[in-house]
């Protein structure tokens, strides 16, 4: 008789987090679009960005965008690779490359946001 063997590698948690991050990114994107295209003071000059980034709230939004976007995108790429029967060493190589890429570009994004000076 067939007995179900539960697997920790089903990807269900990843699937749920993918949907949550996607929804959060849509909400952030709509807010970003309204702020950048319909707000009268939303210039795209260095001075306008510097003035906007004096509020910690904008920095938090940008950092949230970076983290959610990076997770959502790289998790989506990983899920594409999971659809194929890969050898264990290939899975490990691809996952390692995605993690290294994600950490590097997330750190780069954080560095950019934190390098914007606070002007009194």
N, C-alpha and C positions, 0 to 999 in steps of 0.2 A: 504494500500500500504506500502511496505517496505521502510523505511527510514534509510540510513546509519548513524550510531552513531559513530563518531570518538572516539577513545580511546587513552588516553595518555600512556596506558600500552601495546602498540603493540610491543615494543622492537626494533623498527626500528633503533633508534639511537644506541642502544647497538649492533645491528647486524653490522652496518657500522663501528663502532669503533672496533669491533672484527676483521673485515677484515683488517682495517688499521694497528692495532697492530700486526696482524699475518704477514702482508707483511713487516713491520718494523723489526720484530723478525727474519724473514728469511734473510733480508739484514744484520742485525747485526750478525747473526749466521755464515753467509758465511765469513764476515770479521774476526770474531773471529777464525774460522777454519783456514783461510789462515794465520793469524797472529801466531796462536799457533802451527801449524803443518808444515808450509812451509817457515817460516821466520827463517833465520839461527841463530839469537840470541834469539830465543824463548825457553828458558829453563823453566823448571817447578820447579825450586828450589826457596827457599825463597828469595835468593838474586836477582834472575831474576825478580820475581814478584815485589819485593821492588824497583828495578831499573825502571821497567816499570811504576809503580804507582807514580813515581816522576813527571810524566807529567799529568797535570790536565785533559787532553783529555781522557786518559784511565779511569780515575775516572768517568768522565761524561758518557762514554760508559757503564761502569759497572752499574752505577746508572740507566741509561736508560734501560738496560737489566732487572734490578730488577723491576722497575715500570711497564714496558710493559709486562714482563713475568707474573708478579703477576696479573695484570688486566686481561690479556688474559686468563690465566688459571682459575682464579676464576669466571670470567664472563662466561666461557664455562661450568663450573660446575653449575652455577646458571641457565643457559639456559637449561641444562638437567632437572633440577628440575622444570622449568617453563612448561615443556611438560606435566607434570602430574597435575591432578586436586587436589591441596592440599588445606587444610583448611587454612583460613587466619593466624591462630596462627602458623601453620607449616611453611608457607611462611616466616613469620616474624622471626621465630626461625632460620631457615636455612640461610636466608639472613643476619641476625645479626651475626651468627657464621662465615659465610664467610667474612664479613666485619672485624670482630675482628681478625680472622686468617690473613687476608690480611694486616691489619695495623701492627699487631705484627711482621710478617715475613718481611715486607717491612722495618720496623724500625730496625729489626735485621740486615738485609742486609746493610742498610745505616750505621749502627753502625760499621760493619766490614770494610766497605770501608773507612769511616772517621777515623778509628782507625789505619790505616796504616800510619806510620810516614813519614813526608817529611825529607829526609836526604840531608844535604847541601854538 
